Amino acid sequence: MRKLLATVAVVTALSAVAAVGATVASGSSVHAAKSTTKAVAVRDDFYKPGTLKIKKGTTVKWVWDKNDMNDHSVVDTKGKFQSEEMMTGTFKHKFKKPGTWHIYCSVHPETMRMTIKVKK
């Protein structure tokens, strides 16, 4: 009886190891997938970089310059997202769909602009 229980325990353990191995081999992950974040500097009347190319699923984080004395914002021309006007801080948006996104600052709409191109 002990041999039978020991054999069942070994078979169960090996089955569990095989299942995890099959998951990893198939390209699935036991852990959550890493997300990508790209930073954009919000400076005195410009975004840096002015053009950004990213993959679908990437998060863009705008970071305000602490030495800037003017309010700035991040506004999508499609009306999908918008930050508050602020002098310091950060704002994030995850781009879930491919396409071209035009961004501007509501305080400096004529001069402070950027483009984000999202690929599949």
CORKA-V160554 format. One record per pair of residues at least 12 apart in sequence whose C-alpha atoms are under 10 Angstrom apart, sorted by the first residue. I is the first residue (numbers start at 1). J is the second residue. If there is no record, write none. Layout:
I:J, I:J
This chain:
35:57, 35:58, 35:59, 35:94, 36:54, 36:55, 36:56, 36:57, 36:58, 36:59, 36:60, 36:94, 37:54, 37:57, 37:58, 37:59, 37:60, 37:61, 37:92, 37:93, 37:94, 38:52, 38:53, 38:54, 38:58, 38:59, 38:60, 38:61, 38:62, 38:92, 39:52, 39:59, 39:60, 39:61, 39:62, 39:63, 39:90, 39:92, 40:52, 40:60, 40:61, 40:62, 40:63, 40:64, 40:90, 40:91, 40:92, 40:114, 41:61, 41:62, 41:63, 41:64, 41:65, 41:90, 42:61, 42:62, 42:63, 42:64, 42:65, 42:66, 42:68, 42:71, 42:72, 42:73, 42:74, 42:87, 42:88, 42:89, 42:90, 42:105, 42:112, 43:63, 43:64, 43:65, 43:66, 43:67, 43:68, 43:69, 43:70, 43:71, 43:72, 43:87, 43:112, 44:64, 44:65, 44:67, 44:68, 44:69, 44:70, 44:71, 44:72, 44:87, 44:108, 44:112, 45:68, 45:70, 45:71, 45:72, 45:105, 45:107, 45:108, 45:109, 45:110, 45:111, 45:112, 45:113, 46:72, 46:104, 46:105, 46:108, 46:111, 46:112, 46:113, 46:114, 47:62, 47:63, 47:64, 47:74, 47:103, 47:104, 47:105, 47:112, 47:113, 47:114, 47:115, 48:62, 48:63, 48:113, 48:114, 49:114, 49:115, 49:116, 50:103, 50:112, 50:113, 50:114, 50:115, 50:116, 51:102, 51:103, 51:113, 51:114, 51:115, 51:116, 51:117, 52:100, 52:101, 52:114, 52:115, 52:116, 52:117, 52:118, 53:100, 53:115, 53:116, 53:117, 53:118, 53:119, 54:95, 54:98, 54:116, 54:117, 54:118, 54:119, 54:120, 55:95, 55:96, 55:97, 55:98, 55:117, 55:118, 55:119, 55:120, 56:94, 56:95, 56:96, 56:97, 56:98, 56:99, 56:117, 56:118, 56:119, 56:120, 57:93, 57:94, 57:95, 57:96, 57:97, 57:98, 57:118, 57:119, 57:120, 58:93, 58:94, 58:95, 58:96, 58:97, 58:118, 58:119, 59:92, 59:93, 59:94, 59:95, 59:96, 60:91, 60:92, 60:93, 60:94, 60:95, 60:116, 61:90, 61:91, 61:92, 61:93, 61:94, 62:74, 62:83, 62:89, 62:90, 62:91, 62:92, 62:93, 63:88, 63:89, 63:90, 63:91, 63:92, 64:86, 64:87, 64:88, 64:89, 64:90, 64:91, 65:87, 65:88, 65:89, 65:90, 66:87, 66:88, 66:89, 67:87, 67:88, 68:87, 68:88, 69:86, 69:87, 69:88, 70:85, 70:86, 70:87, 70:88, 70:107, 70:108, 71:84, 71:85, 71:86, 71:87, 71:88, 71:105, 71:106, 71:107, 71:108, 72:84, 72:85, 72:86, 72:87, 72:88, 72:104, 72:105, 72:106, 72:107, 72:108, 72:109, 72:112, 73:85, 73:86, 73:87, 73:90, 73:91, 73:103, 73:104, 73:105, 73:106, 73:107, 73:108, 73:109, 73:112, 74:86, 74:91, 74:92, 74:93, 74:103, 74:104, 74:105, 74:106, 74:107, 74:112, 74:113, 74:114, 75:102, 75:103, 75:104, 75:105, 75:106, 75:109, 75:113, 76:101, 76:102, 76:103, 76:104, 76:105, 76:106, 76:114, 76:115, 77:101, 77:102, 77:103, 77:104, 78:101, 78:102, 78:103, 80:93, 80:101, 81:93, 81:103, 82:103, 82:104, 82:105, 82:106, 83:105, 83:106, 84:106, 85:105, 85:106, 85:107, 86:107, 95:116, 95:117, 95:118, 95:119, 96:118, 96:119, 96:120, 97:118, 97:119, 97:120, 98:117, 98:118, 98:119, 98:120, 99:116, 99:117, 99:118, 99:119, 99:120, 100:115, 100:116, 100:117, 100:118, 100:119, 101:114, 101:115, 101:116, 101:117, 101:118, 102:114, 102:115, 102:116, 102:117, 103:115, 103:116
